[in-house]
């Protein structure tokens, strides 16, 4: 399937991370100009998505160089392994985690949307997680749920403008995902599989898909939601 991404300008925030690197590579295979952004600026833009001034400066640099932005992928967030399990219900950790994931996404998406809506075209994809569907870790659950709800609100706000907003929700991300899915658990997925889905959602051919929260690997086995 030709995703029609040739020549598209796509910003990948968190582009130096495990998933971000796979997304950048996949988009370049499709002929897109994938621009990675990270706090270090390695091989791309320097952006600290927790700092509004840094986001604004990075977007100014991007638009100065390329003139437009067709797509955005936000995968920047602290790894779940960095969260302190002993503080999973600590309000301070929960708030910090929301800022590091959901508000990071919102800052970057807000910077991208005016240009996209003005052009009548744009694709935004956020990487959340199936922890949003699970209890047992308030921090992990709330930060992912907040991102999904933020993306849905943005999708509804721009409905009919030619801009779409969707989230991808992996479970455990590993280079060698297990095909078996355990009861009460989400399926595993690889960075490459996530990148394939991100590329699909960034395609001009998927303009009728928006406001969706899409599980990858397998939605939690034995649980349904409407």
PyMOL commands that set and color helices and strands:
alter all, ss='L'
color gray80, all
select helices_A, chain A and resi 18-29+52-66+80-82+85-87+91-119+130-133+138-157+191-202+204-206
alter helices_A, ss='H'
color red, helices_A
select strands_A, chain A and resi 9-13+33-38+45-46+71-74+122-127+163-170+213-216
alter strands_A, ss='S'
color yellow, strands_A
deselect
rebuild
show_as cartoon
